[in-house]
Amino acid sequence: MFNHIDRTGTYDNKSNLPRQKFNNNELISLGCADSEIAIAEPIQQAITHRVAHPIFGYTQHYEDFYTSIQQYYERHHSVKIEKDQMFFTPGVVSAIAISLKELLKDGGAVCMLHPEYPPFENVCKAAGYAMEFIHMHEDANLKYSIDFNQVEEKLQKSKVFLYSNPHNPTGNVLSEDLSKIIKICEQYNVTILSDEIWADFCYVPFTSILKQATKNVVCFYSVSKSFNIAGMQMAFTVCQDPPLLARLKSASEQLHVSPSNPIALAAIQAATTSCDDWLLKFKDFIRENQLFVINFLQNNMPLIRTRLPESTFLLFLDFSALFKTAEEALAFCVKQGVFLQPGTDFCARCNCKLRMNVTSGRDVIENALKKIKIGYDQLRKERSKDQKVDKE
């Protein structure tokens, strides 16, 4: 059901960008967070049906489209969303950029966790916003946690707290920690921007922030990860604080950002009404792939470490026993014919980390790991010789 599909000729970012950068058309890319797995059949059928009509003009967001989204999030996450509590953008990051532009127009800082999804920081840097960082603590078992010694110090100096939950790249699901953060944000009147795009890929209980707080809270959703339709370019922002919602809608309208791609509308409606069973199977497929990678590393390359995340379809690999920097680790993998995303994209402190996306077909993932193992075995052999010479 979840077989690898060759995307050659589709100009996909995931494969093409690394292959162009490293001048290797055979490079296996397990970086960018989308997939070589076919979309669910109901989505394909809905797209085909819509494409059969020969006109693709301006298209309104019709009632059944709204209803499909409302029912999906109530069904999956017990979140009740009124139609007038949401607005649409081409993506989560563009919605965050609009929100920050409005919330920080009179100055102030945005606070983020670190590591964090790179476009958050990129948007802030491009706009020239002041930034505060809560650096997460990593223990000996590679488990990340929020260091609450920093939280109050950083948030009281900030106007906005921006984060992803479930968290990318660590795979953490914020639960009790989030409750504590909400209280601190309320104390210092900090607006919360919560990206919940990974909510469908949780393997432990997940609770949306909208079940815990609504005042000064903005939540961002998309089913692009869930159903492998990121190229459809549509996300939805939800705010249940009326004055704040009015400000954000106005900011969006000033930029005339309101996607109405008829193909995207059809795809999203099909995804949110007819693909629950497919999503459950996709989650199982992802978990099996994560476990496969972990077992392969433990049995064949024990110096490359990782841990089973609570969410997402990613793994954060630790190469620190082999290399001093993420750049060295990446160069090593690329030499073996495999691209993984450098951890330094997420935080300068994530040296020696590479992020792996496990949504490719099992055969592709196994092939990539075997390629890395060839280099791993050679490296261990060379270093063993060097150590022997040093002793002599």
NORNOR-V155401 format. One record per helix or strand. SS is the DSSP state (@ for helix, = for strand). FROM is the first residue (numbers start at 0). TO is the last residue. If there is no record, write none. Layout:
ss from to
SS FROM TO
SS FROM TO
//
This chain:
ss from to
@ 12 21
= 27 28
@ 40 50
@ 62 76
@ 82 84
= 85 88
@ 91 102
= 108 113
@ 117 126
= 129 134
= 136 137
= 143 144
@ 147 154
= 159 163
@ 175 186
= 190 194
@ 198 200
= 201 201
@ 208 210
= 216 220
@ 229 231
= 234 237
@ 241 253
@ 261 273
@ 275 299
= 304 304
= 310 310
= 313 317
@ 325 334
= 337 338
= 340 341
@ 342 344
= 352 356
@ 361 390
//
